[in-house]
Amino acid sequence: MKPTQKFFKDHLLPATVFFGVAFGLAQLVTLQNLENLTLDLRSRLRAHWRPTPPPEQLVVVGIGELSLRSKDPKFGRWPWPRTVHGDFLTITGLADVAVTTWDLMFTEATRNKDEDAAFLDGIKGEGAPEVVLGAVATTLEDGQDPAGAELKSARLEPLTKVEGDRSRIRVNYPGVQMPAGALGEAAHSGFVNVEPGPDGVRRLIPLIARVGQNIYPALSLQTLMQYWKAKPEQVTVQLGESITIATPQVTRRIPIDETGALLLNYRHVRSGFQLFDYSVFFEMVYRQLKGEDMKGLPPLKGKIVLLGQTANGLADFGPTPLEPLTPLVLIHANVIENILNEDYARPAPAGPVWLGAFALGLAGIVVFSKRKLRDHAIYSLGLPALYAGAAYLAWAQWSLWLPFVGPVLGFVSLQVFEVGRRVLVEQKAKQEIKGMFGTYVSPALVTKMIDSGKPPELGGHDDEITAYFSDIQAFSTFSEKLGSGPLVELMNEYLTACTDIVQGEGGAVDKYIGDAVVAMFGAPLPLPDHAYRACVTSQLVHRKLGELRAKWKSEGDKWPQIVWNMQTRIGLNSGVCMIGNMGSRTRFNYTMMGDNVNLAARMESGAKSWGAYTMVAEATKLSCEKHGGDRVVFRLLGRIVVKGRSTAVPIYEIVGLKEHVTPQTRECLGLFEQGLAKHFARDWDGAIALFQQSAKIEPNIPGQTPGVVSNPSLVYIGITEHYKEDPPPANWDGVYHMKEK
């Protein structure tokens, strides 16, 4: 096959197919919702890591829990009398507020005309701010006039400079609900329609609404028009491009899509705005106007005051990218802030991003086709991770929305395809090698040899592992009572169970020495939690042996009673050991050597002296607790100097796993610990009394637990009684010197 044909078949064709499928899937609503979720995550991270100060020109006043619970008689029950709102407008006018906008609906006249009159007085009063009230575009009700008599009489002029396809405007209804009667004639109006997207989250916020053939400003746009004294003829709408406000004082170009909506650049939720509770704000402004110093209240002159519902339980709530339940008034607040600060979200052109992802994906399967799978995996995972970081940085720094899900889906699926193809080819070759060597050495070593690409050779290296030694209690008696056939059957069943557990926890069996199992955790495959795994293995082996004892006993006369009582002792130690191929140049074994291995063997043999069935050195306990927390329950047995060493080491018994240790055993451990403290303090009588109490509730008691002949409490009773009769020297440090291996 020619090189160009091979390149097309092996690389270009798969890249084209996978990216083509990914591009098609990216057009589906499901993946678009997923893309939106990634944008929401970027927004939340930005709000957390890079918060921005609240907009100075905007103050948000919420009708919250404090206001609803206010005992001030002027408020009463919600909805409040409109005289309250009239008074509010009066004091904001005295405070020289520029615009007061209500994200509330006043579409019905009240029965008390004095209330509406008071509200109108606040709107029309001398020095009153510009007032914007909410209106809603709706479907027509039966008998409703499509022309909208209320709309015609309202103080709301349509925008006349509109370019583009009006039929695509997002808010497009024939009917309206306007502020009732004289309220609509006195105040400006803006449409509050903010419909959620397909996933229920509001990201695209309409800035205009179409009613009949006319186009009107939304609440946020109308607010800014009044803030900048912009007339409808000074506003130009170009659907799919922008809304431009141009007055002698200010020019703003606001990006919109073809539906007239702004992609909202969410910066704040409740904590990000100058947000006050209605009743508190009312009182603070009132007292400030009387000359009192109201700390915490910003200057209100020339500002926008936006009012809306913020109390939990009110209807004006919905999910946003920053919060699952957000007062919708804060959506209008974010829109106003975006426009005031010209802080707009900008979708990046999709074409260059897709082409870049395609090029990098194609380069990956070309460059890494002849390199190690590990390098290819690092590239396949690392590049999307870097792109995720770049996408966040672009959003956090420049509010640039880089498409993520589709390009990454194309890139990753292509790399997975290539890795899978390579794995199939290489797996076939590995199986051939394993078939040749798998009957001679362990599968883990065969795999390591294959991965290294080198033939096995003598030599080793130092590494930190946990050495594991186990031995059956009184095994010589088994050899005497069982013939060779039953003994082999028994050992095969026992050793199979032990091996399965060791390998299941990630360990490797070094060798079998008769009934003994020698294993290592952390080699040949590295395991950061090797000590924890070894400790768990020891307890799983003991529990499995308990099951085997019950099974053997149920088999009746097949086995003598000694088999029913089989117990095994396990010793563990963690530390740096020599690991590698040891032996002659023609025959060698992958094994472990060193002082720490010897100490593990001493833990196993020394466990008998302490009445324990799993004994570990302190290094193993500390490493186990680092990775396994308190799941493995330890008991301090003391400090010993093993034969052949001069340094004392603390030793511990593994009592069991936390989920298996009973309250009675916990009580036993507490008594034992107190007894040990008195023992080291030379309070022999006190220690003996406590050890006698703990001996009665030990988890292993001679005569009750199969095969058990002693336990730590009984051992310490004997040691303490000996010291009581023959006290140790004055400089005794509590260390016990073992005289046997």
ZAMAR-715419 format. One record per residue (C-alpha): residue in three letters; x, y, z. Coordinates in steps of 0.001 Angstrom, whole numbers, plus 500000, padded with zeros to 6 digits. Example, Ala and Ser with C-alpha at 12.3 -4.5 7.8 and 13.67 -1.06 7.14 Angstrom:
ALA512300495500507800SER513670498940507140
//
This chain:
MET500000500000500000LYS501334503419499039PRO502212505837501860THR499480508288500833GLN496879505516500730LYS498023504210504116PHE497891507721505609PHE494366508195504291LYS493151504773505456ASP494839504681508874HIS494702508337509891LEU492782510835507765LEU489675508697507236PRO489153507860510951ALA489747511505511902THR487190512713509357VAL484605510149510443PHE484916510757514189PHE484928514544513933GLY482056514452511451VAL479962512372513852ALA480938514611516789PHE479926517729514826GLY476552516188514012LEU475959515168517621ALA476902518658518799GLN473838520004516997LEU471508517880519136VAL469684519486522059THR471204516982524511LEU474788517940523708GLN473891521612523509ASN472509521326527041LEU475729519619528089GLU477726522443526503ASN475614524919528444LEU476409523054531653THR480136523420530983LEU479584527162530517ASP477656527275533793LEU480558525558535539ARG482961528151534130SER480682530905535405ARG480527529405538905LEU484297528943539055ARG484810532505537887ALA482392533869540459HIS484210531907543172TRP487832532502542149ARG487596535892540456PRO484725537828541999THR484058541313540647PRO482846544301542676PRO479153545194542516PRO478137547791539925GLU478255551267541470GLN475390552687539408LEU472900549979540470VAL471187549274543793VAL468883546243544111VAL466051546335546634GLY464454542987547391ILE461100542204548893GLY462550539610551238GLU461721537782554419LEU462490540778556632SER459995542934554778LEU457318540266554735ARG457718539821558510SER457899543549559201LYS455647544764562016ASP455554548291560615PRO451808549000560153LYS452357550695556807PHE453356547348555254GLY450775544892556489ARG450302541590554646TRP451648541001551157PRO450709542337548660TRP451194545686550361PRO449025548751549830ARG450296550811546911THR450636553741549254VAL453852552014550420HIS455253552147546881GLY454182555748546518ASP456058556654549717PHE459047554697548437LEU459123556749545234THR458855559932547260ILE461932559180549360THR463976557903546370GLY463066561105544575LEU464281563137547544ALA467495561059547426ASP467969562087543749VAL467683558544542393ALA467789558624538591VAL465570555645537771THR463403553406539922THR462417550155538175TRP459853547720539479ASP460178544067538477LEU456636543710539773MET453296543629538041PHE450662546287538720THR448264545098536013GLU445087545399538074ALA443511548459539618THR442885548312543348ARG439513548753544961ASN440892551595547032LYS441418554448544575ASP443397556352547203GLU446105553691547007ASP446536554120543239ALA446413557881543706ALA449220557734546252PHE451285555588543893LEU450599558043541047ASP451635560943543264GLY454940559175543846ILE455419558679540103LYS454441562228539140GLY455724564060542184GLU458187566927541857GLY461728565596541712ALA460502562018541330PRO462858559604539545GLU462031558144536176VAL459819555156536916VAL459738551908534914LEU457021549341535634GLY456777545768534404ALA454611544651531483VAL454110541129530090ALA453623540010526505THR451002537219526435THR448768535165524234LEU445321536611523524GLU442489535892525888ASP438953535399524599GLY437541538686523347GLN440800540600523873ASP441568543323521335PRO444789542372519454ALA445632546049519069GLY445756546390522853ALA443879549459524028GLU446004549552527173LEU449150549472525086LYS447988552388522968SER447267554571525979ALA450394553575527884ARG453534555682528131LEU455378553203525941GLU456645554007522495PRO457779551326520024LEU461332551158518706THR461236552306515087LYS464745551495513861VAL464601547730513595GLU466465545725510943GLY466174541981510359ASP463605539198510404ARG461072540238513055SER459375536830512969ARG462390535308514750ILE462156537572517784ARG462063535387520888VAL459290537279522746ASN456553537406520092TYR452958537530521379PRO449796539278520230GLY448542540273523681VAL449868542305526594GLN449283542924530267MET450165546531531053PRO450255548498534319ALA446675549254535178GLY445035552441533934ALA446708555664534991LEU449813553793536230GLY450610552716532669GLU449985556238531411ALA452214557856534050ALA455172555466534211HIS457376553971531541SER456943550255530904GLY459260547420529963PHE458550543776529224VAL459657541326531916ASN459379538160529803VAL462445535996530540GLU461646532504529340PRO463968529607530316GLY465970527621527804PRO465355523936526936ASP467058522820530175GLY465122525289532327VAL468030527726532802ARG467885531348531671ARG470986532255529658LEU469602534143526635ILE467730537174527951PRO465374539074525614LEU466078542814525311ILE463087543463523065ALA459558542115522639ARG457309542000519604VAL453615542729520133GLY451687542701516896GLN453906544493514384ASN455657546727516884ILE458906546197518780TYR459194547365522402PRO462071547437524907ALA462393544883527692LEU462464546014531308SER466272546174531519LEU466633548018528196GLN463885550494529090THR465604551137532433LEU468865552042530703MET467063554151528109GLN465593556230530908TYR468941556291532729TRP470648557739529648LYS467604559833528577ALA467470557909525293LYS464404558283523108PRO463109555391520975GLU464491557004517809GLN467954556958519381VAL467871553166519634THR468788551024516618VAL468061547292516589GLN469955545044514149LEU468713541501514771GLY471590539045514904GLU474094541837515560SER473379544511518131ILE471191547094519803THR472834550504519669ILE471901553324522032ALA473310556645520813THR472716559877522699PRO474883562989523016GLN476066561668526398VAL476607557959525735THR476927555311523040ARG476394551640523774ARG476496548748521327ILE474854545686522899PRO475376542324521114ILE472189540310520488ASP471308537198518525GLU468735536945515757THR465954536547518371GLY466793539856520062ALA468339538172523113LEU471558538915524977LEU473800536020526052LEU473933537036529690ASN477395537227531233TYR476429536201534759ARG478687537868537303HIS476657538042540489VAL473915536463542529ARG472606537849545811SER476018538483547354GLY477402540294544332PHE475063543294544227GLN474390546209546515LEU471302544352547764PHE468976545685550474ASP465763544408551942TYR462833546697551052SER461835547650554584VAL465459548119555693PHE466277550241552649PHE463130552321553149GLU464093553032556761MET467757553772555972VAL466929556260553209TYR464282557908555356ARG466669558334558258GLN469473559527555982LEU467165562194554577LYS466585563319558172GLY470319563858558532GLU471353560656560286ASP474601558924559250MET473539555624557699LYS476697553531557319GLY476360550863554668LEU473990552873552492PRO475761554064549343PRO475084557503547854LEU471907557205545776LYS472160560329543679GLY471959559549539961LYS471656555791540468ILE469297553068539308VAL467189551387541972LEU465797548038540868LEU463057546377542943GLY461830542796542871GLN460894539756544912THR463717537980546786ALA461880536130549567ASN461932532350549353GLY458533530986548472LEU457486533809546180ALA456803532915542576ASP459454535069540884PHE462315532553541081GLY464123530234538661PRO467414528416538027THR470433530302536690PRO474014529192535965LEU475158530452539373GLU472340529183541589PRO469631526524541376LEU467042529015542631THR467611532695541865PRO465290535688542253LEU464532536711538675VAL465037540361539528LEU468754539532539697ILE468651538446536061HIS467572541973535116ALA470274543287537456ASN472943541232535673VAL471714542478532281ILE471881546102533447GLU475356545532534876ASN476599543889531648ILE475442546871529603LEU476635549525532039ASN480129547978532136GLU480096546767528510ASP480916543370529956TYR479473541072527316ALA479754537323526805ARG481189536561523370PRO480802533146521709ALA484017532274519882PRO483756531393516168ALA483201527641516057GLY485053526996512800PRO488631527680513953VAL488077525718517185TRP486806522660515314LEU489621522869512749GLY492192523152515523ALA490748520148517346PHE490723518166514087ALA494369519022513391LEU495481518109516913GLY493463514895516833LEU494972513881513506ALA498461514781514718GLY497930512643517814ILE497131509434515952VAL499971510059513491VAL502716511022515956PHE501862508553518713SER501086505556516514LYS504667504320517015ARG505191505517520581LYS504277504009523914LEU500607503738524751ARG501326505589527980ASP502551508614526039HIS499495508459523797ALA497192508219526828ILE498892511226528424TYR498364513197525222SER494766512015524864LEU493862513066528403GLY496294515922528886LEU495303517948525842PRO491570518066526736ALA492578519008530277LEU494749521839528937TYR491923522939526666ALA489517522905529618GLY491925525211531428ALA492203527443528368ALA488395527520527995TYR488027528581531618LEU490772531192531301ALA489184532631528153TRP485846532901529945ALA487298534262533177GLN489614536780531509TRP487756537881528387SER484228536371528713LEU484999534397525551TRP482925531226525223LEU485055528543523576PRO482947525538522468PHE484021522549524538VAL481859519429524378GLY481756518855520607PRO485456519408519786VAL486591517430522835LEU484179514614521967GLY485662514406518454PHE489242514538519755VAL488828512023522587SER486755509523520586LEU489393509555517838GLN492207508959520337VAL490222506192522064PHE489713504538518688GLU493433504686517935VAL494416503453521406GLY491900500611521141ARG493243499628517744ARG496795499597519066VAL495792497665522172LEU494270494919520056VAL497431494596517980GLU499776494702520952GLN497591492421523052LYS497885489765520415ALA501672489994520573LYS501673489949524392GLN499509486849524514GLU502066485040522419ILE504826485962524909LYS502670485098527916GLY501930481744526385MET505652481069526231PHE506648482227529733GLY503450482218531796THR503957478689533113TYR507413479509534477VAL507057482872536203SER504199484921537646PRO501845486725535229ALA502766490076536818LEU506443489521536025VAL505645488443532492THR503623491615532007LYS506450493723533438MET508946492039531152ILE506730492662528146ASP506212496306529073SER509938496882529556GLY510820495388526212LYS513985493889527783PRO514898490285528611PRO515093489385532319GLU518506489744533952LEU520129489588537365GLY519993492629539607GLY517640494624541748HIS516743498011543156ASP515674499533546460ASP512015500376546944GLU509550500785549799ILE507220497815550147THR505379495817552806ALA506682492290553367TYR504117489628554302PHE504912486333556065SER502365483745557204ASP502742480329558797ILE500274477724560062GLN500285477225563813ALA501692473800564815PHE502025472646561204SER504352469772562163THR501390468148563907PHE499409468328560661SER502211466470558884GLU502111463738561526LYS498341463218561528LEU497632463546557788GLY498923461372555010SER500656462937552022GLY497503462864549882PRO495156464613552362LEU497933467012553367VAL498464468107549759GLU494703468507549265LEU494401470560552452MET497381472779551635ASN496246473360548064GLU492843474559549267TYR494381476760551965LEU497153478197549778THR494703478881546931ALA492484480901549277CYS495469482854550645THR496852483521547171ASP493531484716545814ILE493193487215548655VAL496806488437548363GLN496504488966544620GLY493012490432544969GLU494456493190547171GLY497277493884544693GLY500019491846546360ALA502416489421544693VAL503268485976546081ASP507040485665546364LYS507202481989547268TYR505653479118549194ILE507804477421551823GLY505817474390552842ASP502804475864554618ALA504323479377554694VAL503276482127552306VAL505765484899551531ALA504356487863549653MET505095491495548928PHE502873494526548479GLY504235497381546357ALA506290495276543949PRO506620494410541134LEU503738496853540654PRO504012500042542767LEU501204500601545293PRO501228503828547345ASP498918502165549917HIS500860498888550106ALA500813498774553925TYR497055499310554105ARG496466496589551501ALA498709494155553373CYS496905494816556668VAL493500494299555076THR494765491116553421SER495814489676556779GLN492313490095558181LEU490614488743555073VAL492849485664555299HIS491834485097558942ARG488137485460558096LYS488499483129555106LEU490277480574557303GLY487309480747559677GLU485033479832556761LEU487336476981555768ARG487378475631559341ALA483572475515559318LYS483629473788555924TRP486196471224557005LYS484267470498560196SER481065470017558185GLU482819467324556146GLY482818465046559200ASP485401462300559535LYS487287463400556440TRP489496465613558593PRO490809465212562135GLN489942467788564801ILE493276469563564388VAL492166470665560920TRP488967472127562373ASN491155474260564660MET493707475457562092GLN495081478950562793THR497687480936560881ARG500034483631562134ILE500932486626559971GLY503756489130560304LEU504108492409558406ASN506730495125558123SER507089498095555785GLY510258499789554652VAL512904499997551969CYS513945496562550672MET516053495197547848ILE513732493935545107GLY514716492188541903ASN515938489037540229MET518118487093542656GLY519925483829541969SER522395482461539450ARG522866483592535870THR520964480577534618ARG518205480335537224PHE516852483143539378ASN513740484326541132TYR512070487717541542THR512156488227545307MET512874490623548168MET515788490924550591GLY516981493146553381ASP516699493967557058ASN513067495057556754VAL512173491696555189ASN513861489924558082LEU511906492046560567ALA508636491021558876ALA509622487380559347ARG510361488115563023MET506892489651563377GLU505336486392562198SER507454484119564383GLY507300486479567379ALA503497486726567289LYS503313483392569120SER505109484874572133TRP502470487603572431GLY499393485480571880ALA498658487356568636TYR497816486084565166THR498788489199563211MET501718491278564403VAL503172494291562627ALA505971496770563155GLU505227500440563761ALA506217501454560223THR503398499327558815LYS500846500757561259LEU501733504370560455SER501710503807556696CYS498417501901556915GLU496725504711558858LYS498004507272556356HIS496101505613553516GLY493350503657555279GLY492373505935558132ASP490978504049561100ARG489543501064559201VAL492271498741560510VAL492129498452564316PHE495539498112566025ARG496598497242569584LEU499982498263570971LEU501789495239572396GLY504975496970573506ARG508499497574572279ILE510817494698571470VAL514348494024570289VAL514264491052567943LYS517121488606567768GLY519849489831565454ARG518961493518565912SER519933496071568547THR517230498692567996ALA513874498430569737VAL510749498672567593PRO507146499203568718ILE504968496241567796TYR501211496081567267GLU498568493447566897ILE495943493893564182VAL492719493165566048GLY490498493334562960LEU488771495639560522LYS486571498352562005GLU483405496911560515HIS484068493554562229VAL485303494724565663THR482558494351568304PRO481843496783571182GLN483066494089573589THR486398493955571795ARG486616497758571958GLU486093497519575715CYS488813494880575904LEU491263497118574043GLY490542500000576415LEU491195497865579493PHE494330496416577921GLU495674499872577092GLN495159500976580714GLY496833497819581945LEU499804498374579645ALA500220501924580983LYS500268500646584567HIS502685497881583542PHE505176500402582157ALA504643502539585269ARG505616499483587433ASP502163499333589030TRP502188495557588858ASP499042494885590882GLY497040497511588995ALA498241496131585661ILE497415492523586598ALA493909493504587681LEU493227495258584373PHE494738492453582290GLN492572489937584145GLN489493491964583207SER490509492309579548ALA491393488575579353LYS487744487685579976ILE486544489601576894GLU489439489030574494PRO488330488280570905ASN490420485060571074ILE490036483008574259PRO491606479577574775GLY489002476853574860GLN486438479032573080THR488129480156569845PRO489267477188567707GLY493000476505568022VAL493723479460570331VAL496092478752573199SER496828482280574449ASN496124485974573919PRO497894489287574699SER496097489759578028LEU497174486316579280VAL500726486896578055TYR500970490192579907ILE499548488673583077GLY502470486234583024ILE505057488936582224THR503722491275584908GLU503582488571587559HIS507205487727586735TYR508232491378587115LYS506273491583590359GLU508375488727591774ASP511600489783590093PRO511406493529589304PRO513436494837586343PRO516385497178586982ALA515810500847587787ASN516778501915584256TRP514264499553582646ASP512634501269579648GLY509871498754579023VAL511697497087576115TYR511389493323575812HIS514306491384574271MET513248488402572191LYS515567485441572582GLU514145483421569693LYS513755484176566015
//
